[in-house]
Amino acid sequence: MARIKVEKGVTLIAPNTEVVGDIRFKDQLYVNGYVEGNVLSAEDGGAATVIISEEGSVKGEIRVPNVVINGQVEGNVYASARVELAARARVKGNVYYELIEMQLGAMVDGQLLHEQAADSAKVHPFPAEGPGEEAASRESGRKN
């Protein structure tokens, strides 16, 4: 994987680390461990980037402007700017992107869906409610 110049905050999920629950971050998130939950940018738009290394794995949706995958993802990926699927990327879900780079060896078990920048706001709505509130509002909506 290419070296990336780091100028702002970096969050690291280290190898042998398991995180259960949604993650909201700014700047850069490196996943070298396991995440079970959604990965969300704390800002709508912007330059936030998630990088999933060869050892990294995410089970949940990813909604971040820039996504680099060289590990495993089980869930849909929504990137309002750019997606890079490296040679060892394994994605089980749909990939929504504006720009995409896919290396030989990357695998996607789902659809690659191109979205225009104007459509990104529709495809990538940032949840205004917390995870518990969102589930509660869905439940109350079903009962009516």
Secondary structure, DSSP 8 states (H G I E B T S, - for coil): -------S-EEEE-TT-EEES-EEESSEEEESSEEES-EEESSSSSS-EEEE-TT-EEES-EE-SEEEESSEEES-EE-SSEEEE-TT-EEES-EEESEEEE-TT-EEES-EEE--HHHHHHHS---SS-HHHHHHHHHHHHH-
